[in-house]
Amino acid sequence: MKLLENKVVIVTGAGQGIGRALAKGLAAEGAKVVVAELNGENGARVAKDIEAAGGTALAVRTDVSSESSVNAMVSETLRAYKNIDVLINDAAVFPASSVAEMKNEEWDQVLRTNLTGTFFCARAVMPTMKQNRAGRIINFTSGRALAGSAHGAHYAASKGGIISFTKSLALELAPHGITVNSICPGAIDTPQPKAHVKSEEEFYAKAKKIPLRRVGQPEDLVGPALFLASHWSEYVTGQMIVVNGGSIMW
Ligand SMILES: NC(=O)c1ccc[n+]([C@@H]2O[C@H](COP(=O)([O-])OP(=O)(O)OC[C@H]3O[C@@H](n4cnc5c(N)ncnc54)[C@H](O)[C@@H]3O)[C@@H](O)[C@H]2O)c1
């Protein structure tokens, strides 16, 4: 039997990057995956790829920054698969701006998507998980939450908020048998961090400073997510797994 056989897993932001790798990796372990993605075309492509590989997936166009969109996605999940076992909050945005020049709208959009989106999604799956007296919520934070970001104070603040939110929700949901943990990636080879450097070379040059001598690949996050989503992490809650090749040891 596969590790996540018949488990229903929602992955937000699964249209590309880390979320796409997680959706495919968890589907390969038997999960029924809901690809909750703002970019409808990308989301549909990922669900189609999973089905073509013999897995089960449903693409639901979702804007995590909108509570009604999140609630509609959760209703569609329950209609299709009758249950929710795991939520992975991966969707995020990371525009670059100094605080001095940051538009209020940009600050709001980053906090609303990254932090409030995590809150909306978590709250929407809680009734089902409470009924089951079981469930897993996995939130994506970032090394920027711990080290800061010279051109992304909004992003760093949103990701710091996710760490605190994770711990608080873990305390709230522990009596219900639901665990809440976070994953903190370092530099991972996806479109998001590459938008912050002048060239591909500059991005890959980061490897020189990483003890494991390479930047991470989206697939490097699959193992930690599988662990937190499966029965192997039953006694783990309120924790953060750092996946950064050893670049910063917390
Ligand atoms: N790539 C890295 O180096 C890195 C490092 C640290 C943390 N992270 C975190 O890992 C997660 C995934 O990062 P990534 O690099 O794969 O990002 P990415 O930008 O490649 O993918 C993010 C996905 O989220 C989707 N999305 C954006 N806004 C949305 C919304 N409102 N509703 C639904 N979906 C939305 C995007 O369309 C995109 O498909 C993020 O939470 C990110 O902050 C990434």
The ligand as an SDF file (V2000), in Angstrom:
LIG
                    3D

 44 48  0  0  0  0  0  0  0  0999 V2000
   11.7080   28.9300   -4.4930 N   0  0  0  0  0  0  0  0  0  0  0  0
   12.3490   29.2870   -3.4160 C   0  0  0  0  0  0  0  0  0  0  0  0
   13.5930   29.5120   -3.4200 O   0  0  0  0  0  0  0  0  0  0  0  0
   11.6210   29.4270   -2.1110 C   0  0  0  0  0  0  0  0  0  0  0  0
   12.3590   29.7210   -0.9630 C   0  0  0  0  0  0  0  0  0  0  0  0
   11.7070   29.8500    0.2570 C   0  0  0  0  0  0  0  0  0  0  0  0
   10.3340   29.6840    0.3270 C   0  0  0  0  0  0  0  0  0  0  0  0
    9.6290   29.3930   -0.7970 N   0  0  0  0  0  0  0  0  0  0  0  0
    8.1830   29.2300   -0.6460 C   0  0  0  0  0  0  0  0  0  0  0  0
    7.7660   28.0130   -1.2350 O   0  0  0  0  0  0  0  0  0  0  0  0
    6.4600   28.1590   -1.8220 C   0  0  0  0  0  0  0  0  0  0  0  0
    6.5170   27.8490   -3.2940 C   0  0  0  0  0  0  0  0  0  0  0  0
    7.4690   28.6870   -3.9280 O   0  0  0  0  0  0  0  0  0  0  0  0
    7.8000   28.5940   -5.4740 P   0  0  0  0  0  0  0  0  0  0  0  0
    9.1870   29.0440   -5.6230 O   0  0  0  0  0  0  0  0  0  0  0  0
    7.3710   27.2860   -6.0070 O   0  0  0  0  0  0  0  0  0  0  0  0
    6.8490   29.7680   -6.0330 O   0  0  0  0  0  0  0  0  0  0  0  0
    6.2880   30.0200   -7.5070 P   0  0  0  0  0  0  0  0  0  0  0  0
    6.1420   31.4750   -7.6380 O   0  0  0  0  0  0  0  0  0  0  0  0
    7.0960   29.2800   -8.5110 O   0  0  0  0  0  0  0  0  0  0  0  0
    4.8440   29.3340   -7.4160 O   0  0  0  0  0  0  0  0  0  0  0  0
    3.8410   29.8890   -6.6170 C   0  0  0  0  0  0  0  0  0  0  0  0
    2.4900   29.4720   -7.1720 C   0  0  0  0  0  0  0  0  0  0  0  0
    1.4810   30.0940   -6.3660 O   0  0  0  0  0  0  0  0  0  0  0  0
    0.4720   30.5930   -7.2360 C   0  0  0  0  0  0  0  0  0  0  0  0
   -0.2630   31.6940   -6.6040 N   0  0  0  0  0  0  0  0  0  0  0  0
    0.1650   32.9860   -6.4380 C   0  0  0  0  0  0  0  0  0  0  0  0
   -0.8170   33.7070   -5.8700 N   0  0  0  0  0  0  0  0  0  0  0  0
   -1.8670   32.8620   -5.6650 C   0  0  0  0  0  0  0  0  0  0  0  0
   -3.1620   33.0110   -5.1250 C   0  0  0  0  0  0  0  0  0  0  0  0
   -3.6020   34.2150   -4.6930 N   0  0  0  0  0  0  0  0  0  0  0  0
   -3.9830   31.9320   -5.0530 N   0  0  0  0  0  0  0  0  0  0  0  0
   -3.5590   30.7260   -5.5070 C   0  0  0  0  0  0  0  0  0  0  0  0
   -2.3440   30.5230   -6.0570 N   0  0  0  0  0  0  0  0  0  0  0  0
   -1.5090   31.5730   -6.1300 C   0  0  0  0  0  0  0  0  0  0  0  0
    1.2300   31.0530   -8.4750 C   0  0  0  0  0  0  0  0  0  0  0  0
    0.3670   31.1840   -9.5990 O   0  0  0  0  0  0  0  0  0  0  0  0
    2.2690   29.9470   -8.6180 C   0  0  0  0  0  0  0  0  0  0  0  0
    1.7790   28.8760   -9.4000 O   0  0  0  0  0  0  0  0  0  0  0  0
    6.0600   29.6170   -1.5400 C   0  0  0  0  0  0  0  0  0  0  0  0
    5.2940   29.6720   -0.3610 O   0  0  0  0  0  0  0  0  0  0  0  0
    7.3930   30.3170   -1.3500 C   0  0  0  0  0  0  0  0  0  0  0  0
    7.2720   31.4780   -0.6000 O   0  0  0  0  0  0  0  0  0  0  0  0
   10.2250   29.2730   -2.0060 C   0  0  0  0  0  0  0  0  0  0  0  0
  1  2  1  0
  2  3  2  0
  2  4  1  0
  4  5  1  0
  4 44  2  0
  5  6  2  0
  6  7  1  0
  7  8  2  0
  8  9  1  0
  8 44  1  0
  9 10  1  0
  9 42  1  0
 10 11  1  0
 11 12  1  0
 11 40  1  0
 12 13  1  0
 13 14  1  0
 14 15  2  0
 14 16  1  0
 14 17  1  0
 17 18  1  0
 18 19  2  0
 18 20  1  0
 18 21  1  0
 21 22  1  0
 22 23  1  0
 23 24  1  0
 23 38  1  0
 24 25  1  0
 25 26  1  0
 25 36  1  0
 26 27  1  0
 26 35  1  0
 27 28  2  0
 28 29  1  0
 29 30  1  0
 29 35  2  0
 30 31  1  0
 30 32  2  0
 32 33  1  0
 33 34  2  0
 34 35  1  0
 36 37  1  0
 36 38  1  0
 38 39  1  0
 40 41  1  0
 40 42  1  0
 42 43  1  0
M  CHG  2   8   1  16  -1
M  END
$$$$
